[in-house]
């Protein structure tokens, strides 16, 4: 099996492509934090799959194609959670053995300020790692 002769340089991605990817993402998701997260996910996916880069397109085009899939996945995730309620099943062995009750549980989809802080810290750590690559 031939080695991949098409080279990409992840060391340059943040400096060369982050602004372009951000502009692409922000128009589509209209949220700065989500756009930043999607770009981080794009860079990580690119790092994981860099051995599959065939050189048929530029690095930027390749990263944009990854980002497009991340944006689609983002909207799929949002739309799959709409209208769904979590159900907690309690089994009772009092009067009716084997019977169960459904209870609605609060939807934890909304993030708290602490969750946002953790996400921001994780994003900063990812960017630091990318800068060191």
ABEGO torsion letter per residue (X at the ends): XBBBABBBBAAAAAAAAAAAAAAAAAAAAGBAAAAAAAAAAAAAAAAAAAAABAGABBAAAAAAAAAAAAAAAAAAAAAAABGBBBBBBBBBABABBGBBBBBBBBBAABBBAAAAAAAAAAAAAAAAAAAAX
